Amino acid sequence: MTLQQLRYIIEIVESGSISTAAQRLFISQPSLSKAVAELEKEMGIPIFYRSSRGVVLSEEGTKFLSYARQVVEQADLLEQQYKNGTPARRVFAVSSQHYAFVVNAFVALVREYGKEKYEFTLRESRTFDIIEDVRTQRSELGVLYFSEFNREVLLHALENADLKFTPLFTAKPHVFVSRKNPLAARKSVCLGDLSDYPRLTYEQGNNNSFFYAEELHSTQESPKNIVVTDRATLFNLLIGLDGYTISSGVLSSDLNGDQIVAVPLESAERMEIVYLQPQGRPLGEMAERYVAQLRAYIAGYTG
């Protein structure tokens, strides 16, 4: 087993196919396929399942990938630390549902780190993909929410992915609306008040289950629905179409301006915001600092 072979495996997973990975690695596809086959033979496991549609990780391959990422990352850090006396480039990645406070904490982390070389990644993603990112250690942390409605389903998904969660805070539900929306002046709203306005939700891809929705009351009937993939588009549509979305109520005027307001929603549901990490693997230094920044931002906002 060589570092080069491990890098090959990581590139195939990130590229989605052997042919694309071969192009990015500037080697022939037969050479890459041979290297993978030799590694699988040496390890005694099938890392990939092959089909006419490409390759997918096997169960053993998923575990192997998590170790491969750690080995390659540590090798890179060693090389950066000692080769030619160059300082190590810090690497950190987090995957999250679409929350402003996650971005605020990320900004604070980058500013706190303040070094010339680093590679930090923030992925605002789908619920299922967040769990997969942490499971395969593409991201060190994941951030999402539990409610009474989705809790059992998500806990089962985390158990299958060998992940654990740690609570960050619990939020009462709010609706985000444009400042010019008639609901913006209300002290609170109920679900019935929302029926005249377009409901904006985040697209969840092939795992578009009510349980994976980012918004509370996902089963509530709504005559007007718009599905989006990113937070900037959602906020633009809140303003342009007088739409609404249901979320935690934590906004950031620094990042999102002052055209969106949060109005309390009359609901017995609660959003328990948590972060995910692999079972049995302690957080790295950057992840620990990021969690501290998350807690500091939320404490300042709610306190």
For each residue, the residues with C-beta under 8 A, 3 or more apart:
1: 5 6 39 42 43
2: 5 6
3: 6 7 71 72 75
4: 7 8 35
5: 1 2 8 9 35 36 38 39
6: 1 2 3 9 10 68 71 72
7: 3 4 10 11 72
8: 4 5 11 12 21 25 32 35 36 39
9: 5 6 12 13 36 39 47 61 64 65 68
10: 6 7 13 14 65 68 69 72
11: 7 8 14 15 21 24 25
12: 8 9 15 17 18 21 32 36 48 55
13: 9 10 16 57 65 136
14: 10 11 21
15: 11 12 20 21 24
16: 13 20 54
17: 12 20 21 54 55
18: 12 21 22 29 32 33 36 54 55
19: 22 23 29
20: 15 16 17 23 24
21: 8 11 12 14 15 17 18 24 25 32
22: 18 19 25 27 28 29 31 32
23: 19 20 26
24: 11 15 20 21
25: 8 11 21 22 32
26: 23
27: 22 31 32
28: 22 31 32
29: 18 19 22 32 33
30: 33 34
31: 22 27 28 34 35
32: 8 12 18 21 22 25 27 28 29 35 36
33: 18 29 30 36 37
34: 30 31 37 38
35: 4 5 8 31 32 38 39
36: 5 8 9 12 18 32 33 39 40 47 48
37: 33 34 40 41
38: 5 34 35 41 42
39: 1 5 8 9 35 36 42 43 47
40: 36 37 43 44 45 46 47 48
41: 37 38 44
42: 1 38 39
43: 1 39 40 47 64
44: 40 41
45: 40 58 60 61 64
46: 40 49 58 60 61
47: 9 36 39 40 43 57 58 60 61 64 65
48: 12 36 40 55 56 57 58 61
49: 46 55 56 57 58
50: 54 55
51: 54 55 56
52:
53:
54: 16 17 18 50 51
55: 12 17 18 48 49 50 51
56: 48 49 51
57: 13 47 48 49 61 62 65 136
58: 45 46 47 48 49 61 62
59: 62 63
60: 45 46 47 63 64
61: 9 45 46 47 48 57 58 64 65
62: 57 58 59 65 66 135 136
63: 59 60 66 67
64: 9 43 45 47 60 61 67 68
65: 9 10 13 47 57 61 62 68 69 136 137
66: 62 63 69 70 135 136 137 278
67: 63 64 70 71
68: 6 9 10 64 65 71 72
69: 10 65 66 72 73 136 137 138
70: 66 67 73 74 137
71: 3 6 67 68 74 75
72: 3 6 7 10 68 69 75 76
73: 69 70 76 77 91
74: 70 71 77 78
75: 3 71 72 78 79
76: 72 73 79 80 89 91
77: 73 74 80 81 88 89 91
78: 74 75 81 82
79: 75 76 82 83
80: 76 77 83 86 87 88 89 117
81: 77 78 86 87 88
82: 78 79 85
83: 79 80 86
84:
85: 82
86: 80 81 83 117
87: 80 81 115 116 117
88: 77 80 81 117
89: 76 77 80 117 118 119
90: 113 115 117 118 119 120 286
91: 73 76 77 118 119 120 286
92: 109 118 119 120 121 140 284 286 287 290
93: 120 121 122 123 133 138 139 140 141
94: 102 106 121 122 123 139 140 141 142 143 287 290
95: 123 125 129 130 133 134 138 139 141 142 143
96: 99 102 122 123 124 125 130 142 143 144
97: 102 124 125 127 130 143 144 145 202 214
98: 124 202 214 230 231 234
99: 96 102 103 143 247 248 250 273
100: 103 104 231 250 251 252 255 256
101: 104 105 248 250 252 294 297 298 301
102: 94 96 97 99 105 106 122 124 143 294
103: 99 100 106 107 122 252 255
104: 100 101 107 108 252 254 255 297
105: 101 102 108 109 290 293 294 296 297
106: 94 102 103 109 110 120 122 290 293
107: 103 104 110 111 255
108: 104 105 111 112 293 296 297
109: 92 105 106 112 113 120 286 289 290 293
110: 106 107 113 118 120
111: 107 108 114
112: 108 109 289 293
113: 90 109 110 118 120 286 289
114: 111
115: 87 90 118
116: 87
117: 80 86 87 88 89 90
118: 89 90 91 92 110 113 115
119: 89 90 91 92
120: 90 91 92 93 106 109 110 113 286
121: 92 93 94 139
122: 93 94 96 102 103 106
123: 93 94 95 96 129 130 133 139
124: 96 97 98 102 230 231
125: 95 96 97 129 130 133
126: 129 130 202 203 204 205 207 212
127: 97 130 131 144 154 204 207 212 213 214
128: 131 132 157 204 205 206 207 212
129: 95 123 125 126 132 133 205
130: 95 96 97 123 125 126 127 133 134 139 142 143 144 276
131: 127 128 134 135 142 144 157 158 161 163 276
132: 128 129 135 136 138 161
133: 93 95 123 125 129 130 136 138 139 142
134: 95 130 131 137 138 139 140 141 142 161 163 276 277 278
135: 62 66 131 132 161 162 163 278
136: 13 57 62 65 66 69 132 133
137: 65 66 69 70 134 140 278
138: 69 93 95 132 133 134
139: 93 94 95 121 123 130 133 134 142
140: 92 93 94 134 137 277 283 284 286 287
141: 93 94 95 134 275 276 277 283 287 290 291
142: 94 95 96 130 131 133 134 139 163 275 276 277
143: 94 95 96 97 99 102 130 168 273 274 275 276 294
144: 96 97 127 130 131 154 214 273 274 276
145: 97 214 248 271 272 273 274
146: 150 151 154 155 165 271 272 274
147: 150 151 216 269 270 271 272
148: 151 269 270
149: 210 211 216 218 219 269
150: 146 147 153 154 210 211 212 213
151: 146 147 148 154 155
152: 155 156
153: 150 156 157 209 211 212
154: 127 144 146 150 151 157 158 211
155: 146 151 152 158 159
156: 152 153 159 160
157: 128 131 153 154 160 161
158: 131 154 155 161 163 164 165 276
159: 155 156 162 163
160: 156 157
161: 131 132 134 135 157 158
162: 135 159 278 279
163: 131 134 135 142 158 159 276 277 278 279
164: 158 276 277 278 279
165: 146 158 274 275 276
166: 274 275 277 291
167: 170 272 273 274
168: 143 273 274 275 291 294 295 298
169: 272 273 298 302
170: 167 270 271 272 273
171: 174 248 249 250 270 271 273
172: 249 264 265 267 270 271
173: 216 217 246 247 248 249 264 265 267 269 270 271
174: 171 246 247 248 249 262 263 264 265
175: 183 189 194 244 245 246 247 262 263 265
176: 235 238 244 245 246 247 251 260 261 262
177: 181 183 184 197 238 242 243 244 260 261 263
178: 181 184 238 239 242 243 259 260 261
179: 184 258 259 260 261
180: 184 239 242
181: 177 178 184 197 238 242 244
182: 185
183: 175 177 186 189 193 194 197 244 263
184: 177 178 179 180 181 261 263
185: 182
186: 183 189 193 263
187: 263 264
188: 263 264 265 266
189: 175 183 186 193 194 263 264 265 266
190: 193 265 266
191: 194 195 217 220 265 266 267
192: 195
193: 183 186 189 190
194: 175 183 189 191 197 199 222 244
195: 191 192 222 223
196:
197: 177 181 183 194 224 242 243 244
198: 224 225 226 237 241 242 243 244
199: 194 222 224 225 226 243 244 245
200: 226 227 228 234 237 238 243 244 245
201: 213 214 215 218 225 226 227 228 245
202: 97 98 126 213 214 215 227 228 229 234
203: 126 208 227 228 229
204: 126 127 128 207 208 209 212 213 214
205: 126 128 129 208
206: 128
207: 126 127 128 204 212
208: 203 204 205 212
209: 153 204 212 213
210: 149 150 213 218 219
211: 149 150 153 154
212: 126 127 128 150 153 204 207 208 209
213: 127 150 201 202 204 209 210 218
214: 97 98 127 144 145 201 202 204 247
215: 201 202 218 245 246 247
216: 147 149 173 246 265 267 269 271
217: 173 191 220 246 267 269
218: 149 201 210 213 215
219: 149 210
220: 191 217
221:
222: 194 195 199 225
223: 195
224: 197 198 199 243
225: 198 199 201 222
226: 198 199 200 201 237 241 243
227: 200 201 202 203
228: 200 201 202 203 233 234 237
229: 202 203 233
230: 98 124 233 234
231: 98 100 124 234 235
232: 235 236
233: 228 229 230 236 237
234: 98 200 202 228 230 231 237 238 245
235: 176 231 232 238 239 256 259 260
236: 232 233 239 240
237: 198 200 226 228 233 234 240 241 243
238: 176 177 178 181 200 234 235 241 242 243 244 245 260
239: 178 180 235 236 259 260
240: 236 237
241: 198 226 237 238
242: 177 178 180 181 197 198 238
243: 177 178 197 198 199 200 224 226 237 238
244: 175 176 177 181 183 194 197 198 199 200 238
245: 175 176 199 200 201 215 234 238
246: 173 174 175 176 215 216 217 265
247: 99 173 174 175 176 214 215 250 262 271
248: 99 101 145 171 173 174 271 273
249: 171 172 173 174 262 264
250: 99 100 101 171 247 262 298 301 302
251: 100 176 256 260 261 262
252: 100 101 103 104 255 256
253: 256 257 258
254: 104
255: 100 103 104 107 252
256: 100 235 251 252 253 259 260
257: 253 260
258: 179 253
259: 178 179 235 239 256
260: 176 177 178 179 235 238 239 251 256 257
261: 176 177 178 179 184 251
262: 174 175 176 247 249 250 251
263: 174 175 177 183 184 186 187 188 189
264: 172 173 174 187 188 189 249
265: 172 173 174 175 188 189 190 191 216 246
266: 188 189 190 191
267: 172 173 191 216 217
268:
269: 147 148 149 173 216 217
270: 147 148 170 171 172 173
271: 145 146 147 170 171 172 173 216 247 248
272: 145 146 147 167 169 170
273: 99 143 144 145 167 168 169 170 171 248
274: 143 144 145 146 165 166 167 168
275: 141 142 143 165 166 168 291 294
276: 130 131 134 141 142 143 144 158 163 164 165
277: 134 140 141 142 163 164 166 281 283 287
278: 66 134 135 137 162 163 164 281
279: 162 163 164
280:
281: 277 278
282:
283: 140 141 277 287 288 291
284: 92 140 287 288
285: 288 289
286: 90 91 92 109 113 120 140 289 290
287: 92 94 140 141 277 283 284 290 291
288: 283 284 285 291 292
289: 109 112 113 285 286 292 293
290: 92 94 105 106 109 141 286 287 293 294
291: 141 166 168 275 283 287 288 294 295
292: 288 289 295 296
293: 105 106 108 109 112 289 290 296 297
294: 101 102 105 143 168 275 290 291 297 298
295: 168 291 292 298 299
296: 105 108 292 293 299 300
297: 101 104 105 108 293 294 300 301
298: 101 168 169 250 294 295 301 302
299: 295 296 302 303
300: 296 297 303
301: 101 250 297 298
302: 169 250 298 299
303: 299 300
